[in-house]
Amino acid sequence: MKNEHKDVELNRSLGLWSALSLVVGTIIGVGIFVRQSAVLDDAGSTTGALLAWLAGGIITLTAGLTIAEIASQMPETGGLYVYMEKLYGKLWGFLSGWMQIIIYGPAMIASLGAYLSLLLIDFFHIPHSWTIPIALIAIIAVGILNMFSNRYGAGFAIITTVCKLLPVAALVIFGLFFGDQSAFGHSIAQVHQSTGGFGVAILATLFAFDGWILVANLGGEIKNPSKRLPQAIVFGILLVLVIYLLVTFGVFRSIPAQKIHDLGTGAIPYMANKDFGPLGGKILSIGIIISIVGCMNGKIMTFPRIMYAMAKDKELPFQRILAYLSPTTRTPIWCTVVTLVIAGIMIVFFDADRLSELCIFTVYCFYVMAFFGPTILRKRNPNAHRVFSIPLYPLTPIIAILGSLFVIVSEIMSDFHGVLLSFIFVIIGIPVFYYQMHKQAKGNER
């Protein structure tokens, strides 16, 4: 079976806690800290905003449950790339991987590095001329960490996940027990002109939940992956859903709805200063900095594994270099370097946030195809033993599919030109794929 040789070479040393920390750490970045006002504005009331976060979490959970069944049957390095290839063929697998390694992954890393740089500059009062250098230093430092054994990156994920949950816990506790507002039924007097209603509010929360699938890229490095990988995905999403709801509820208990609207992205820093005093703002900033670093670590750890899997399948230029594993650490060093170089270029020359938003649309196009996977696999092998089966099948994957279609349609309606641009990035991969296939065919003839 194709791809099996990868699992022999990679170091299968990650346990459930490491995988779970990567799921939580990769999802929780800055979204929950900066999107409170945006979701509230779109939903129009605190009750609507809470329901939007819940709906976004349910859609994400159904997506995770659906992918978990596939992951239990294909516990290999590469994640979505491997799933798409085995479900729909080499071209679709290549395009899903190409999109992630060339644009989506580096753009997400670049945007995290840029945002981290801005926070560090504000925290330490550094001149703004250092914005780009600090962002580059940050991604390089985390990248170097991930060139050592995967145990170091996984250990760092556990530490940062625990640290980022401390300020989250503080926000929740103070909001729940010391807040003097009602978290339900409060509307805002006026909203932004771009307000799109409850549907757009759900869309905003889905962006904050994105990243849960990346742990599947490490399938070849997880102990007992058929069992542990589905557990990490499902329990990780559930934990994040609870955290997001509690933080949102705590914020609404602590700050009036109209004030959250007026403050915008500064709502949670305001809450920290209000509840903890001036020191609270600093503590929260440290928590967000750690949160971003942890999220960045998860992405730098996972995206190069997709590139490595594609290189091992001889689907990329310079495949011999990209398929190289360090003999001592057994990590894809050159794939990590290439990912960081692309991310660095984006930091210097492009608006990485804009690129990452465009690519989320493309990711969901592949998501919706992958969510048909369990049905396809069950028809192909009706008597196959499944380590993990989707609960409430087929309702669960139907919700995941409808949620993905909602994201796709919403993005097309709100940013048609951006959607076309994202398609162009994917289409560029088609001639690359056929060129590599042609090279393989010529090589086999010799």
Salt bridges, closest charged atoms under 4 A:
ASP7 OD2 - ARG12 NH2 3.52
GLU9 OE2 - LYS312 NZ 2.83
ASP41 OD2 - HIS192 NE2 2.74
ASP41 OD1 - HIS261 ND1 2.81
GLU69 OE1 - ARG378 NH2 2.83
GLU76 OE2 - LYS86 NZ 2.83
GLU85 OE2 - LYS2 NZ 2.00
GLU221 OE2 - ARG305 NE 2.87
ASP275 OD1 - LYS274 NZ 3.67
ASP313 OD2 - LYS2 NZ 3.49
ASP313 OD2 - LYS6 NZ 3.36
GLU315 OE2 - LYS2 NZ 3.74
ASP415 OD2 - ARG354 NH2 2.92
